[in-house]
Each structure stands twice: as structure tokens, then as C-alpha cells.
């Protein structure tokens, strides 16, 4: 008697990249909005509760869009980018480069550029990493460490955003030629974020105009 076949695990598991600062900041902002709106609804008089609710319907989706929502998911076939108002899916074969200047960006073979909101660049962290590299060169001017240790040391001295971009660039170079990584970019607007914000703006405008 044969045992039932176990379901196969996904061939390519996603690696997720998100901004810890954005998640923490977004959570604090949402808690503050909830407290202000709750207080207005409970204690407010007249049109105040309705104005507070309409304002929350406008502001909450925007806070979520710019803090909690941004994320990057990557596997051996494609990279999926979740920006504030767009969802972008790029097979690795369509990616030309991934780089970080003043912001993190990905370029397609067709010359299109998309920002990676989930990987913010910190100039302060970059300067700190540069100081670590300069100190390491001063401590070991002849480079007598082993090759493996030298790679690890270089990675540890990179700013977090630069290290993430280096990882994504390595994935693009390694996975780009794979048969399963071919295809066209797919772009979709995030209506689930934009629609509530627009509805909140309309309701708020009507309440203010008729007040």
C-alpha cells in the first residue's frame, strides 16, 4: 500500500525585502490617526465625527501606501515590486540593471526605470559604511585576509540598502538567462489603495462645501 503523495513545495520561494523604518513609522502614524478619529467620534459634536471619519478615509490609505505597503519580492524567475500606487512584475530576463544612487532603482531592457520604495537609501548609513571600509583598509593595508573572509568583510561594511541592491543585481545576472525568467513586464495600478483615498477626498470636500 503506497502512502498518499505529499504536495510539492514551491520550486522558487520568494525573498522579501521591506523597510523596517517604514513599517514602524506607519504603525505609529496609524495608531495616532485611530486615536484622534476615535476621540472625535466619541466626543465630537455636530459634523465633527463625520469630518473625522472622512478625513481618516482619505489619510489612512495614503499612510498605508507610503509606509506599510512598499515591498519587494524576488525569486529565481521574477521580481515583484509593490510601490505605493503600482504593482510591477519583472521577469529577470527583462531586467537590465539594478542600482542605488539617491534612490533604489531597477531598469528594464527597454529603458524603463522603476523605483524600489521598499529599499530606501540612507546617505548616513552609506557614510558610516565608507568609514568602516576606510578603517579596515587602514588596519590591514596589505590585504592579508583570506578571499572568503575578505568577501564577508566587504559585505558587512556595505550600507544595508547597497547590500540589498547588490543581492538583487546578483540575482538578475544569475537568473536572467533562465528559461523560466523570460517574459514581458506587467504593470498594474493599485486601485485598492487609490479608490478609498479618492472616496475620502470626495466625501470630505462635500462635507466642507455644505458646512
N, CA and C atoms as a LAMMPS dump frame, in Angstrom:
ITEM: TIMESTEP
0
ITEM: NUMBER OF ATOMS
633
ITEM: BOX BOUNDS ff ff ff
-5.0000000000000000e+02 5.0000000000000000e+02
-5.0000000000000000e+02 5.0000000000000000e+02
-5.0000000000000000e+02 5.0000000000000000e+02
ITEM: ATOMS id mol type element x y z
1 1 1 N 0.858 -1.192 0
2 1 2 C 0 0 0
3 1 3 C 0.888 1.234 0
4 2 1 N 0.663 2.078 -0.972
5 2 2 C 1.504 3.277 -1.08
6 2 3 C 0.917 4.4 -0.25
7 3 1 N 1.803 5.184 0.319
8 3 2 C 1.351 6.331 1.12
9 3 3 C 0.916 7.443 0.201
10 4 1 N -0.051 8.275 0.65
11 4 2 C -0.515 9.377 -0.192
12 4 3 C 0.629 10.33 -0.506
13 5 1 N 0.629 10.81 -1.722
14 5 2 C 1.704 11.7 -2.162
15 5 3 C 1.591 13.049 -1.47
16 6 1 N 2.72 13.52 -0.948
17 6 2 C 2.741 14.811 -0.282
18 6 3 C 2.747 15.916 -1.324
19 7 1 N 2.047 17.038 -1.042
20 7 2 C 2.042 18.143 -2.002
21 7 3 C 3.435 18.707 -2.178
22 8 1 N 3.783 18.976 -3.41
23 8 2 C 5.117 19.512 -3.704
24 8 3 C 5.249 20.926 -3.191
25 9 1 N 6.43 21.241 -2.664
26 9 2 C 6.688 22.591 -2.2
27 9 3 C 7 23.474 -3.396
28 10 1 N 6.75 24.8 -3.267
29 10 2 C 7.047 25.696 -4.375
30 10 3 C 8.509 25.591 -4.784
31 11 1 N 8.75 25.588 -6.085
32 11 2 C 10.119 25.436 -6.574
33 11 3 C 10.959 26.649 -6.246
34 12 1 N 10.345 27.814 -6.231
35 12 2 C 11.095 29.042 -6.017
36 12 3 C 10.412 29.849 -4.914
37 13 1 N 11.024 29.921 -3.762
38 13 2 C 10.46 30.683 -2.661
39 13 3 C 10.869 32.141 -2.793
40 14 1 N 9.941 33.021 -2.51
41 14 2 C 10.216 34.452 -2.589
42 14 3 C 11.085 34.915 -1.43
43 15 1 N 12.031 35.797 -1.749
44 15 2 C 12.736 36.561 -0.733
45 15 3 C 12.053 37.91 -0.638
46 16 1 N 11.739 38.332 0.571
47 16 2 C 11.004 39.585 0.772
48 16 3 C 11.94 40.654 1.312
49 17 1 N 11.809 41.851 0.78
50 17 2 C 12.587 42.999 1.232
51 17 3 C 11.602 44.11 1.581
52 18 1 N 11.686 44.603 2.824
53 18 2 C 10.806 45.681 3.268
54 18 3 C 11.596 46.628 4.153
55 19 1 N 11.087 47.842 4.305
56 19 2 C 11.742 48.844 5.144
57 19 3 C 11.22 48.743 6.568
58 20 1 N 12.095 48.384 7.497
59 20 2 C 11.682 48.3 8.897
60 20 3 C 11.245 49.663 9.416
61 21 1 N 11.981 50.706 9.033
62 21 2 C 11.603 52.05 9.459
63 21 3 C 10.242 52.453 8.953
64 22 1 N 9.932 52.086 7.693
65 22 2 C 8.62 52.4 7.145
66 22 3 C 7.508 51.679 7.88
67 23 1 N 7.725 50.407 8.215
68 23 2 C 6.702 49.636 8.929
69 23 3 C 6.453 50.215 10.323
70 24 1 N 7.536 50.549 11.029
71 24 2 C 7.393 51.103 12.379
72 24 3 C 6.731 52.474 12.324
73 25 1 N 7.229 53.336 11.421
74 25 2 C 6.65 54.668 11.295
75 25 3 C 5.189 54.621 10.883
76 26 1 N 4.862 53.742 9.934
77 26 2 C 3.482 53.615 9.507
78 26 3 C 2.57 53.128 10.616
79 27 1 N 3.049 52.159 11.395
80 27 2 C 2.251 51.664 12.508
81 27 3 C 1.969 52.745 13.544
82 28 1 N 2.981 53.566 13.837
83 28 2 C 2.79 54.656 14.805
84 28 3 C 1.811 55.696 14.27
85 29 1 N 1.936 56.04 12.985
86 29 2 C 1.022 57.017 12.393
87 29 3 C -0.412 56.508 12.39
88 30 1 N -0.594 55.236 12.049
89 30 2 C -1.938 54.669 12.036
90 30 3 C -2.54 54.643 13.437
91 31 1 N -1.725 54.327 14.431
92 31 2 C -2.216 54.34 15.811
93 31 3 C -2.628 55.749 16.223
94 32 1 N -1.834 56.752 15.828
95 32 2 C -2.163 58.142 16.162
96 32 3 C -3.457 58.576 15.474
97 33 1 N -3.62 58.205 14.2
98 33 2 C -4.85 58.556 13.485
99 33 3 C -6.055 57.889 14.129
100 34 1 N -5.906 56.619 14.486
101 34 2 C -7.008 55.896 15.134
102 34 3 C -7.407 56.569 16.435
103 35 1 N -6.421 57.015 17.203
104 35 2 C -6.716 57.68 18.488
105 35 3 C -7.433 59.013 18.254
106 36 1 N -6.958 59.807 17.292
107 36 2 C -7.573 61.117 17.029
108 36 3 C -8.993 60.948 16.503
109 37 1 N -9.173 60.038 15.549
110 37 2 C -10.502 59.837 14.973
111 37 3 C -11.455 59.245 16.003
112 38 1 N -10.968 58.29 16.785
113 38 2 C -11.819 57.711 17.823
114 38 3 C -12.278 58.748 18.829
115 39 1 N -11.367 59.63 19.217
116 39 2 C -11.728 60.687 20.167
117 39 3 C -12.751 61.631 19.549
118 40 1 N -12.581 61.963 18.242
119 40 2 C -13.523 62.863 17.582
120 40 3 C -14.896 62.231 17.454
121 41 1 N -14.946 60.939 17.168
122 41 2 C -16.235 60.25 17.01
123 41 3 C -16.957 60.144 18.349
124 42 1 N -16.214 59.869 19.407
125 42 2 C -16.844 59.67 20.717
126 42 3 C -17.242 61 21.353
127 43 1 N -16.359 61.989 21.279
128 43 2 C -16.601 63.249 21.984
129 43 3 C -17.068 64.389 21.094
130 44 1 N -16.887 64.223 19.786
131 44 2 C -17.235 65.327 18.889
132 44 3 C -18.731 65.559 18.799
133 45 1 N -19.074 66.773 18.391
134 45 2 C -20.475 67.149 18.252
135 45 3 C -20.753 67.608 16.832
136 46 1 N -22.006 67.539 16.435
137 46 2 C -22.411 68.016 15.123
138 46 3 C -21.763 67.21 14.003
139 47 1 N -21.094 67.927 13.103
140 47 2 C -20.484 67.285 11.947
141 47 3 C -19.061 66.797 12.208
142 48 1 N -18.537 67.049 13.38
143 48 2 C -17.148 66.676 13.673
144 48 3 C -16.864 65.192 13.474
145 49 1 N -17.723 64.282 14.001
146 49 2 C -17.44 62.852 13.778
147 49 3 C -17.38 62.483 12.297
148 50 1 N -18.285 63.06 11.49
149 50 2 C -18.299 62.739 10.06
150 50 3 C -17.07 63.299 9.344
151 51 1 N -16.658 64.496 9.737
152 51 2 C -15.442 65.067 9.158
153 51 3 C -14.225 64.216 9.518
154 52 1 N -14.182 63.729 10.758
155 52 2 C -13.062 62.895 11.195
156 52 3 C -13.024 61.581 10.423
157 53 1 N -14.183 60.97 10.232
158 53 2 C -14.232 59.701 9.503
159 53 3 C -13.854 59.893 8.031
160 54 1 N -14.338 60.973 7.425
161 54 2 C -13.98 61.238 6.03
162 54 3 C -12.493 61.516 5.892
163 55 1 N -11.952 62.27 6.859
164 55 2 C -10.521 62.538 6.834
165 55 3 C -9.708 61.262 6.984
166 56 1 N -10.178 60.359 7.847
167 56 2 C -9.478 59.083 8.027
168 56 3 C -9.536 58.246 6.754
169 57 1 N -10.697 58.267 6.06
170 57 2 C -10.84 57.515 4.817
171 57 3 C -9.868 58.028 3.761
172 58 1 N -9.534 59.314 3.827
173 58 2 C -8.566 59.886 2.898
174 58 3 C -7.125 59.603 3.321
175 59 1 N -6.832 59.794 4.609
176 59 2 C -5.448 59.773 5.084
177 59 3 C -4.916 58.354 5.283
178 60 1 N -5.741 57.457 5.818
179 60 2 C -5.259 56.108 6.142
180 60 3 C -4.71 55.378 4.919
181 61 1 N -5.416 55.366 3.773
182 61 2 C -4.828 54.684 2.603
183 61 3 C -3.512 55.302 2.158
184 62 1 N -3.363 56.63 2.303
185 62 2 C -2.111 57.278 1.908
186 62 3 C -0.973 56.885 2.838
187 63 1 N -1.259 56.819 4.141
188 63 2 C -0.231 56.397 5.097
189 63 3 C 0.184 54.956 4.82
190 64 1 N -0.799 54.088 4.595
191 64 2 C -0.501 52.686 4.284
192 64 3 C 0.309 52.59 2.99
193 65 1 N -0.061 53.394 1.989
194 65 2 C 0.596 53.317 0.686
195 65 3 C 2.077 53.653 0.774
196 66 1 N 2.427 54.658 1.581
197 66 2 C 3.812 55.133 1.593
198 66 3 C 4.667 54.521 2.702
199 67 1 N 4.068 53.782 3.629
200 67 2 C 4.852 53.234 4.745
201 67 3 C 4.757 51.709 4.853
202 68 1 N 3.561 51.175 4.921
203 68 2 C 3.364 49.75 5.168
204 68 3 C 3.368 48.94 3.871
205 69 1 N 2.797 49.487 2.824
206 69 2 C 2.614 48.732 1.582
207 69 3 C 3.898 48.414 0.814
208 70 1 N 4.867 49.343 0.669
209 70 2 C 6.027 49.067 -0.194
210 70 3 C 6.767 47.786 0.194
211 71 1 N 7.038 46.956 -0.795
212 71 2 C 7.752 45.7 -0.569
213 71 3 C 8.319 45.227 -1.9
214 72 1 N 9.347 44.397 -1.812
215 72 2 C 9.941 43.768 -2.981
216 72 3 C 10.016 42.27 -2.712
217 73 1 N 9.526 41.466 -3.658
218 73 2 C 9.558 40.013 -3.541
219 73 3 C 10.315 39.47 -4.752
220 74 1 N 11.304 38.639 -4.495
221 74 2 C 12.141 38.134 -5.593
222 74 3 C 12.345 36.636 -5.46
223 75 1 N 12.277 35.942 -6.597
224 75 2 C 12.672 34.54 -6.654
225 75 3 C 13.491 34.318 -7.915
226 76 1 N 13.74 33.077 -8.291
227 76 2 C 14.615 32.809 -9.427
228 76 3 C 13.967 33.093 -10.774
229 77 1 N 12.685 33.438 -10.799
230 77 2 C 12.008 33.708 -12.064
231 77 3 C 11.722 35.182 -12.286
232 78 1 N 11.388 35.9 -11.215
233 78 2 C 10.987 37.284 -11.417
234 78 3 C 11.12 38.077 -10.124
235 79 1 N 11.03 39.392 -10.267
236 79 2 C 10.988 40.296 -9.128
237 79 3 C 9.634 40.993 -9.152
238 80 1 N 8.977 41.036 -7.996
239 80 2 C 7.673 41.688 -7.893
240 80 3 C 7.824 42.89 -6.966
241 81 1 N 7.483 44.057 -7.487
242 81 2 C 7.681 45.314 -6.768
243 81 3 C 6.324 45.883 -6.391
244 82 1 N 6.147 46.165 -5.112
245 82 2 C 4.898 46.761 -4.633
246 82 3 C 5.209 48.173 -4.166
247 83 1 N 4.959 49.138 -5.027
248 83 2 C 5.159 50.545 -4.718
249 83 3 C 3.859 51.155 -4.199
250 84 1 N 3.867 52.419 -3.761
251 84 2 C 2.65 52.994 -3.169
252 84 3 C 1.396 52.829 -4.013
253 85 1 N 1.475 53.074 -5.318
254 85 2 C 0.263 53.038 -6.135
255 85 3 C 0.367 52.12 -7.347
256 86 1 N 1.437 51.319 -7.421
257 86 2 C 1.575 50.41 -8.557
258 86 3 C 2.142 49.074 -8.121
259 87 1 N 1.736 48.03 -8.831
260 87 2 C 2.316 46.698 -8.689
261 87 3 C 3.073 46.389 -9.982
262 88 1 N 4.345 46.031 -9.858
263 88 2 C 5.21 45.828 -11.014
264 88 3 C 5.816 44.435 -10.936
265 89 1 N 5.651 43.645 -11.97
266 89 2 C 6.235 42.307 -12.044
267 89 3 C 7.203 42.287 -13.226
268 90 1 N 8.477 42.009 -12.948
269 90 2 C 9.501 41.984 -13.981
270 90 3 C 10.177 40.615 -13.998
271 91 1 N 10.003 39.823 -15.058
272 91 2 C 10.84 38.622 -15.187
273 91 3 C 12.304 39.044 -15.257
274 92 1 N 13.18 38.246 -14.67
275 92 2 C 14.593 38.639 -14.628
276 92 3 C 15.169 38.844 -16.022
277 93 1 N 14.642 38.146 -17.006
278 93 2 C 15.14 38.321 -18.365
279 93 3 C 14.877 39.703 -18.931
280 94 1 N 13.914 40.434 -18.345
281 94 2 C 13.591 41.778 -18.831
282 94 3 C 14.346 42.859 -18.075
283 95 1 N 15.154 42.453 -17.071
284 95 2 C 15.862 43.428 -16.229
285 95 3 C 17.254 43.68 -16.794
286 96 1 N 17.591 44.958 -16.973
287 96 2 C 18.914 45.339 -17.478
288 96 3 C 19.887 45.658 -16.347
289 97 1 N 19.385 46.282 -15.267
290 97 2 C 20.297 46.678 -14.188
291 97 3 C 19.493 46.996 -12.942
292 98 1 N 20.151 46.873 -11.8
293 98 2 C 19.595 47.293 -10.515
294 98 3 C 20.664 48.138 -9.847
295 99 1 N 20.314 49.35 -9.439
296 99 2 C 21.345 50.214 -8.862
297 99 3 C 20.744 51.131 -7.8
298 100 1 N 21.618 51.68 -6.983
299 100 2 C 21.203 52.598 -5.922
300 100 3 C 22.061 53.85 -5.99
301 101 1 N 21.419 55.002 -6.208
302 101 2 C 22.089 56.286 -6.132
303 101 3 C 21.531 57.029 -4.933
304 102 1 N 20.705 58.038 -5.224
305 102 2 C 19.956 58.686 -4.142
306 102 3 C 18.667 57.924 -3.843
307 103 1 N 18.302 56.997 -4.726
308 103 2 C 17.171 56.102 -4.5
309 103 3 C 17.506 54.765 -5.154
310 104 1 N 16.774 53.727 -4.776
311 104 2 C 16.988 52.408 -5.353
312 104 3 C 16.144 52.283 -6.615
313 105 1 N 16.764 51.824 -7.7
314 105 2 C 16.079 51.811 -8.996
315 105 3 C 16.384 50.519 -9.742
316 106 1 N 15.425 50.105 -10.574
317 106 2 C 15.608 48.95 -11.434
318 106 3 C 15.282 49.373 -12.863
319 107 1 N 16.082 48.906 -13.821
320 107 2 C 15.947 49.299 -15.222
321 107 3 C 15.635 48.065 -16.063
322 108 1 N 14.726 48.239 -17.023
323 108 2 C 14.38 47.14 -17.918
324 108 3 C 15.212 47.229 -19.194
325 109 1 N 15.165 46.151 -19.974
326 109 2 C 15.881 46.128 -21.245
327 109 3 C 15.353 47.19 -22.201
328 110 1 N 14.107 47.591 -22.03
329 110 2 C 13.524 48.615 -22.888
330 110 3 C 13.811 50.026 -22.445
331 111 1 N 14.588 50.185 -21.363
332 111 2 C 14.947 51.52 -20.896
333 111 3 C 14.016 52.118 -19.869
334 112 1 N 12.991 51.379 -19.428
335 112 2 C 12.089 51.887 -18.387
336 112 3 C 12.754 51.788 -17.026
337 113 1 N 12.427 52.757 -16.172
338 113 2 C 13.004 52.802 -14.826
339 113 3 C 11.886 52.791 -13.796
340 114 1 N 12.08 51.976 -12.745
341 114 2 C 11.116 51.912 -11.657
342 114 3 C 11.861 52.043 -10.332
343 115 1 N 11.301 52.828 -9.433
344 115 2 C 11.905 52.97 -8.107
345 115 3 C 11.485 51.821 -7.205
346 116 1 N 12.378 51.466 -6.28
347 116 2 C 12.094 50.438 -5.281
348 116 3 C 11.855 51.149 -3.95
349 117 1 N 10.588 51.485 -3.696
350 117 2 C 10.253 52.242 -2.494
351 117 3 C 10.577 51.462 -1.22
352 118 1 N 10.569 50.139 -1.297
353 118 2 C 10.796 49.316 -0.107
354 118 3 C 12.258 49.287 0.315
355 119 1 N 13.158 49.829 -0.537
356 119 2 C 14.591 49.803 -0.221
357 119 3 C 15.104 51.234 -0.224
358 120 1 N 14.809 52.004 0.831
359 120 2 C 15.245 53.397 0.866
360 120 3 C 16.752 53.5 1.065
361 121 1 N 17.349 54.489 0.425
362 121 2 C 18.791 54.727 0.543
363 121 3 C 19.029 55.738 1.663
364 122 1 N 19.908 55.387 2.588
365 122 2 C 20.281 56.276 3.681
366 122 3 C 21.708 56.764 3.458
367 123 1 N 21.864 58.057 3.193
368 123 2 C 23.202 58.612 2.991
369 123 3 C 24.02 58.523 4.273
370 124 1 N 23.35 58.604 5.415
371 124 2 C 24.066 58.491 6.685
372 124 3 C 24.661 57.095 6.843
373 125 1 N 23.859 56.054 6.537
374 125 2 C 24.383 54.686 6.623
375 125 3 C 25.488 54.46 5.602
376 126 1 N 25.361 55.083 4.423
377 126 2 C 26.397 54.928 3.404
378 126 3 C 27.713 55.568 3.862
379 127 1 N 27.636 56.738 4.494
380 127 2 C 28.846 57.383 5.004
381 127 3 C 29.464 56.543 6.128
382 128 1 N 28.604 55.964 6.958
383 128 2 C 29.096 55.116 8.048
384 128 3 C 29.812 53.892 7.482
385 129 1 N 29.242 53.304 6.426
386 129 2 C 29.872 52.14 5.785
387 129 3 C 31.205 52.53 5.16
388 130 1 N 31.272 53.725 4.558
389 130 2 C 32.526 54.182 3.956
390 130 3 C 33.604 54.359 5.022
391 131 1 N 33.217 54.832 6.194
392 131 2 C 34.195 54.975 7.28
393 131 3 C 34.695 53.611 7.744
394 132 1 N 33.788 52.608 7.773
395 132 2 C 34.212 51.263 8.161
396 132 3 C 35.2 50.694 7.144
397 133 1 N 34.933 50.94 5.862
398 133 2 C 35.841 50.449 4.827
399 133 3 C 37.206 51.118 4.923
400 134 1 N 37.197 52.432 5.186
401 134 2 C 38.469 53.149 5.313
402 134 3 C 39.247 52.652 6.525
403 135 1 N 38.549 52.369 7.625
404 135 2 C 39.208 51.878 8.824
405 135 3 C 39.781 50.485 8.597
406 136 1 N 39.034 49.639 7.861
407 136 2 C 39.528 48.293 7.568
408 136 3 C 40.768 48.349 6.687
409 137 1 N 40.787 49.256 5.707
410 137 2 C 41.965 49.392 4.853
411 137 3 C 43.171 49.893 5.654
412 138 1 N 42.913 50.738 6.631
413 138 2 C 43.999 51.239 7.479
414 138 3 C 44.544 50.137 8.38
415 139 1 N 43.622 49.297 8.92
416 139 2 C 44.04 48.221 9.827
417 139 3 C 44.786 47.117 9.082
418 140 1 N 44.455 46.873 7.815
419 140 2 C 45.085 45.794 7.047
420 140 3 C 45.488 46.325 5.669
421 141 1 N 46.499 47.168 5.614
422 141 2 C 46.851 47.823 4.343
423 141 3 C 47.352 46.864 3.281
424 142 1 N 47.828 45.671 3.646
425 142 2 C 48.38 44.729 2.673
426 142 3 C 47.374 43.669 2.232
427 143 1 N 46.139 43.729 2.784
428 143 2 C 45.099 42.779 2.375
429 143 3 C 45.48 41.338 2.616
430 144 1 N 45.899 41.028 3.844
431 144 2 C 46.393 39.684 4.113
432 144 3 C 45.301 38.708 4.52
433 145 1 N 44.031 39.141 4.548
434 145 2 C 42.952 38.228 4.902
435 145 3 C 42.664 37.289 3.741
436 146 1 N 42.033 36.162 4.053
437 146 2 C 41.678 35.192 3.01
438 146 3 C 40.597 35.769 2.103
439 147 1 N 40.431 35.151 0.934
440 147 2 C 39.441 35.65 -0.026
441 147 3 C 38.029 35.57 0.542
442 148 1 N 37.699 34.432 1.202
443 148 2 C 36.36 34.273 1.765
444 148 3 C 36.101 35.298 2.849
445 149 1 N 37.063 35.449 3.733
446 149 2 C 36.913 36.426 4.813
447 149 3 C 36.831 37.827 4.25
448 150 1 N 37.575 38.101 3.16
449 150 2 C 37.558 39.429 2.566
450 150 3 C 36.178 39.739 1.988
451 151 1 N 35.528 38.744 1.343
452 151 2 C 34.182 38.95 0.809
453 151 3 C 33.204 39.239 1.93
454 152 1 N 33.304 38.443 3.01
455 152 2 C 32.395 38.665 4.142
456 152 3 C 32.614 40.044 4.734
457 153 1 N 33.868 40.454 4.883
458 153 2 C 34.163 41.758 5.451
459 153 3 C 33.613 42.875 4.569
460 154 1 N 33.755 42.74 3.26
461 154 2 C 33.243 43.758 2.362
462 154 3 C 31.731 43.859 2.458
463 155 1 N 31.04 42.709 2.538
464 155 2 C 29.585 42.719 2.655
465 155 3 C 29.147 43.36 3.962
466 156 1 N 29.856 43.078 5.047
467 156 2 C 29.473 43.63 6.341
468 156 3 C 29.7 45.128 6.403
469 157 1 N 30.568 45.653 5.513
470 157 2 C 30.856 47.083 5.538
471 157 3 C 29.996 47.866 4.559
472 158 1 N 29.091 47.203 3.821
473 158 2 C 28.177 47.898 2.929
474 158 3 C 26.984 48.434 3.707
475 159 1 N 26.444 49.571 3.254
476 159 2 C 25.192 50.057 3.816
477 159 3 C 24.092 49.045 3.498
478 160 1 N 23.078 48.908 4.376
479 160 2 C 22.039 47.889 4.152
480 160 3 C 21.376 47.978 2.782
481 161 1 N 21.027 49.187 2.331
482 161 2 C 20.386 49.319 1.023
483 161 3 C 21.324 48.887 -0.095
484 162 1 N 22.605 49.257 0.012
485 162 2 C 23.561 48.872 -1.023
486 162 3 C 23.764 47.364 -1.055
487 163 1 N 23.739 46.717 0.118
488 163 2 C 23.876 45.266 0.15
489 163 3 C 22.663 44.588 -0.485
490 164 1 N 21.46 45.118 -0.21
491 164 2 C 20.252 44.557 -0.809
492 164 3 C 20.276 44.712 -2.325
493 165 1 N 20.7 45.886 -2.804
494 165 2 C 20.784 46.115 -4.245
495 165 3 C 21.818 45.178 -4.871
496 166 1 N 22.937 44.959 -4.176
497 166 2 C 23.952 44.024 -4.684
498 166 3 C 23.376 42.613 -4.781
499 167 1 N 22.58 42.2 -3.794
500 167 2 C 21.952 40.873 -3.839
501 167 3 C 20.987 40.766 -5.022
502 168 1 N 20.171 41.816 -5.24
503 168 2 C 19.223 41.78 -6.348
504 168 3 C 19.943 41.809 -7.693
505 169 1 N 21.034 42.555 -7.786
506 169 2 C 21.79 42.594 -9.034
507 169 3 C 22.387 41.22 -9.337
508 170 1 N 22.865 40.55 -8.286
509 170 2 C 23.423 39.204 -8.469
510 170 3 C 22.341 38.24 -8.94
511 171 1 N 21.119 38.369 -8.383
512 171 2 C 20.02 37.513 -8.82
513 171 3 C 19.667 37.794 -10.279
514 172 1 N 19.665 39.081 -10.671
515 172 2 C 19.344 39.438 -12.057
516 172 3 C 20.361 38.846 -13.025
517 173 1 N 21.64 38.917 -12.669
518 173 2 C 22.684 38.38 -13.555
519 173 3 C 22.636 36.856 -13.612
520 174 1 N 22.336 36.227 -12.47
521 174 2 C 22.346 34.765 -12.422
522 174 3 C 21.086 34.164 -13.037
523 175 1 N 19.939 34.805 -12.811
524 175 2 C 18.673 34.21 -13.229
525 175 3 C 18.182 34.719 -14.577
526 176 1 N 18.743 35.844 -15.061
527 176 2 C 18.267 36.425 -16.318
528 176 3 C 18.239 35.454 -17.478
529 177 1 N 19.254 34.607 -17.67
530 177 2 C 19.244 33.687 -18.819
531 177 3 C 18.336 32.473 -18.658
532 178 1 N 17.778 32.221 -17.47
533 178 2 C 16.978 31.018 -17.255
534 178 3 C 15.706 31.035 -18.108
535 179 1 N 15.291 29.874 -18.625
536 179 2 C 14.078 29.821 -19.454
537 179 3 C 12.841 30.329 -18.725
538 180 1 N 12.726 30.028 -17.436
539 180 2 C 11.542 30.443 -16.696
540 180 3 C 11.527 31.904 -16.315
541 181 1 N 12.613 32.627 -16.593
542 181 2 C 12.71 34.035 -16.213
543 181 3 C 12.47 34.97 -17.385
544 182 1 N 11.853 34.466 -18.459
545 182 2 C 11.614 35.287 -19.634
546 182 3 C 10.166 35.786 -19.62
547 183 1 N 9.933 36.887 -20.312
548 183 2 C 8.583 37.434 -20.395
549 183 3 C 8.606 38.943 -20.401
550 184 1 N 7.414 39.513 -20.496
551 184 2 C 7.26 40.96 -20.548
552 184 3 C 6.906 41.516 -19.17
553 185 1 N 7.315 42.757 -18.88
554 185 2 C 6.914 43.4 -17.62
555 185 3 C 5.4 43.539 -17.529
556 186 1 N 4.889 43.439 -16.309
557 186 2 C 3.46 43.608 -16.063
558 186 3 C 3.278 44.712 -15.032
559 187 1 N 2.496 45.725 -15.384
560 187 2 C 2.276 46.882 -14.513
561 187 3 C 0.785 46.98 -14.22
562 188 1 N 0.44 47.148 -12.955
563 188 2 C -0.967 47.306 -12.574
564 188 3 C -1.095 48.39 -11.52
565 189 1 N -2.036 49.302 -11.705
566 189 2 C -2.286 50.328 -10.699
567 189 3 C -2.955 49.703 -9.472
568 190 1 N -2.604 50.199 -8.301
569 190 2 C -3.149 49.671 -7.05
570 190 3 C -4.455 50.402 -6.722
571 191 1 N -5.523 50 -7.392
572 191 2 C -6.807 50.66 -7.176
573 191 3 C -7.312 50.445 -5.757
574 192 1 N -6.897 49.362 -5.122
575 192 2 C -7.347 49.1 -3.757
576 192 3 C -6.83 50.142 -2.772
577 193 1 N -5.795 50.877 -3.159
578 193 2 C -5.273 51.974 -2.329
579 193 3 C -5.839 53.307 -2.787
580 194 1 N -5.856 53.528 -4.096
581 194 2 C -6.278 54.822 -4.629
582 194 3 C -7.775 55.063 -4.438
583 195 1 N -8.609 54.027 -4.63
584 195 2 C -10.06 54.218 -4.582
585 195 3 C -10.539 54.728 -3.216
586 196 1 N -10.138 54.124 -2.079
587 196 2 C -10.594 54.666 -0.794
588 196 3 C -10.122 56.101 -0.552
589 197 1 N -8.88 56.421 -0.967
590 197 2 C -8.374 57.778 -0.773
591 197 3 C -9.185 58.78 -1.575
592 198 1 N -9.513 58.442 -2.827
593 198 2 C -10.327 59.338 -3.655
594 198 3 C -11.721 59.49 -3.054
595 199 1 N -12.309 58.382 -2.585
596 199 2 C -13.634 58.445 -1.97
597 199 3 C -13.605 59.331 -0.728
598 200 1 N -12.558 59.197 0.089
599 200 2 C -12.442 60.036 1.266
600 200 3 C -12.307 61.501 0.919
601 201 1 N -11.53 61.805 -0.134
602 201 2 C -11.363 63.199 -0.559
603 201 3 C -12.687 63.786 -1.038
604 202 1 N -13.481 62.989 -1.779
605 202 2 C -14.76 63.47 -2.286
606 202 3 C -15.721 63.737 -1.136
607 203 1 N -15.828 62.79 -0.205
608 203 2 C -16.727 62.955 0.929
609 203 3 C -16.31 64.148 1.783
610 204 1 N -15.024 64.295 2.018
611 204 2 C -14.538 65.415 2.82
612 204 3 C -14.842 66.739 2.129
613 205 1 N -14.642 66.797 0.803
614 205 2 C -14.917 68.013 0.064
615 205 3 C -16.414 68.373 0.134
616 206 1 N -17.276 67.371 0.024
617 206 2 C -18.728 67.609 0.091
618 206 3 C -19.105 68.126 1.474
619 207 1 N -18.56 67.522 2.518
620 207 2 C -18.884 67.95 3.881
621 207 3 C -18.421 69.388 4.121
622 208 1 N -17.234 69.724 3.646
623 208 2 C -16.725 71.077 3.847
624 208 3 C -17.51 72.098 3.028
625 209 1 N -17.928 71.687 1.821
626 209 2 C -18.65 72.621 0.96
627 209 3 C -20.06 72.898 1.453
628 210 1 N -20.658 71.931 2.147
629 210 2 C -22.027 72.072 2.617
630 210 3 C -22.108 72.46 4.089
631 211 1 N -20.942 72.727 4.698
632 211 2 C -20.933 73.025 6.121
633 211 3 C -21.381 74.44 6.464
